[in-house]
Amino acid sequence: MKITFLGAAKTVTGSNFLVEGAGKKFIVDCGLYQGKAVDEWKNEEDFAYDPKTLDFMLLTHAHIDHSGRIPKLYNEGFRADVYATKATCDLCSIMLPDSGHIQENEVEWKNRKRRREGLPELPPLYTAEDAIKCMEVFHPVKYDEIIEITDDIKVRFNDAGHMLGSSIIEVWVTEDGETKKVVFTGDLGNNDIPLLDSPTMIDNADYLVMESTYGNRLHMRNDDKAELFLDIVSETLDKGGNVVIPSFAVGRTQEILYELNKLKDRNADNEEFKAKYTKLMEAQVFVDSPLAISATEVFRENMDLFDEEVRKEIESGDNPLEFPGLQFTRSAEESKALNETANTSIIISASGMCEVGRIKHHLKHNLWNPNNTILFVGYQAPGTLGRTIVDGAKKVKIFGEEIAVNARIEYIEGYSGHADQEWLLNFVYSFITKPKHIFLVHGEPEGQRVLKEKLLETTKIPVTIPDFGDVYELNDELRLLEKIEIPDKYKYLRLAILERVETLKEEIDDMGDIIKDTMLSEDAKDEELAKLNDKVKELEKRIVDIIGG
């Protein structure tokens, strides 16, 4: 049996693993790359395999960095079954068309410029219609049932506790009378995520392919984050400001709604707490994302997957996703109106990393105001607008306009849907029969390095952090067979150019700040200003030459 790592290798997006065994070829996940331009460019690349030759696919969950290239796969001839839980199928039926709309909108923006220049138009990666068509190959399965794909390949989906329908997938492959078992964690959830059950503990495995997003960090516990959330919101509302929460439309949004609803049951005798909570309940809370609205409806239809406590609340008539003051905005007009009102409010809007969607409009209208708070509650990938703001940027560009970051910026990491270092380690410790080898994927290099050292120290299990294209033979003696390269002779040159452009943008921003702070001061000499003016004009000429080709 062989496994080839074709995504989420030393990065947190683009999950895609090719498995070959028992005469079959299948993939686990097929996700979009998100973040920097150099990462997103990879979405356009050819697959390292012929989609028409795949026998089936296993999908861990619906998040776009795990499912987002399935329509492209379908367009290129894939017609085999995609096995996923019912909730994952339901969510993909709304998330993939939404992603298709985004692909269409982004390419239309580029094509307007190309039309003006007389250049041929670019096609989108896929359309919303393509995404709807690909749903015909989805095959819903239940948790905890062993499914015989063939006589020699069996799989079982287990609750990963990361989002509704997310799965840890066990795969048994029998070759030459010997059965090997590989476990793919997908994204592992925290043990204290509201609404969802804790991740399933797995008894045994020969090989473990495990996510490592928070391999070097620990989360805040649930009670602490709820109190902090209330304090931040209360303080902002006291100042007459808005609280803008960039949130992933599926998962985090529903969990925040649940937390808001549950706060009323805590500290009932604490007068200070009650005052803050009353202020919160009197505020308008807007969920401004059509996708989040649809996803919340999917949550309502799959309440059998909620943990036992939540199910009892629902049965008693207390819907954890509803409370006074909650409003859903469906139309673009309703969304725009949120930025035209003077009323203080809480706005929950996608996307969680601030790259696309309505959240960018809300940031444009709220970032500059020191009375407002931007409250991040999920992981921010390197290169995204969200990560730039969290990392302390003083100014950001949104829709081509430079916006000052004067608002209060807060990040409650405990709301992340990913297990932290403690629970990643606990997941490995829980195996009765430990894996022979662990592959760490879906993580940043530093987090993976720290987690690898912890695992080696505490378990003595060999750990590998694979590179993109690494092909491993899963025999008793693990062996790196080869490295697969995408057949594009200009690939690395393109990536190098994109990297340099990203660096140049940062350097130009730094140069602008230095010039404003020092060179343009009243003490600057005329001769120095003249020289500087000539240098800036020369730089401008070179940039124009590059743009003009």
Beta strands, then each sheet from edge to edge (+ up, - down):
strand 1: 2-5
strand 2: 17-21
strand 3: 24-28
strand 4: 56-58
strand 5: 81-85
strand 6: 138-141
strand 7: 146-148
strand 8: 153-159
strand 9: 167-175
strand 10: 178-184
strand 11: 207-211
strand 12: 243-246
strand 13: 284-288
strand 14: 326-328
strand 15: 345-349
strand 16: 373-376
strand 17: 395-398
strand 18: 401-404
strand 19: 408-411
strand 20: 437-441
strand 21: 463-464
strand 22: 470-473
strand 23: 479-483
sheet 1: 6+ 5+ 4+ 3+ 2- 1+ 22- 23+
sheet 2: 7+ 8- 9+ 10- 11- 20- 21-
sheet 3: 14+ 13+ 15+ 12+ 16+ 19+
sheet 4: 17+ 18-
end
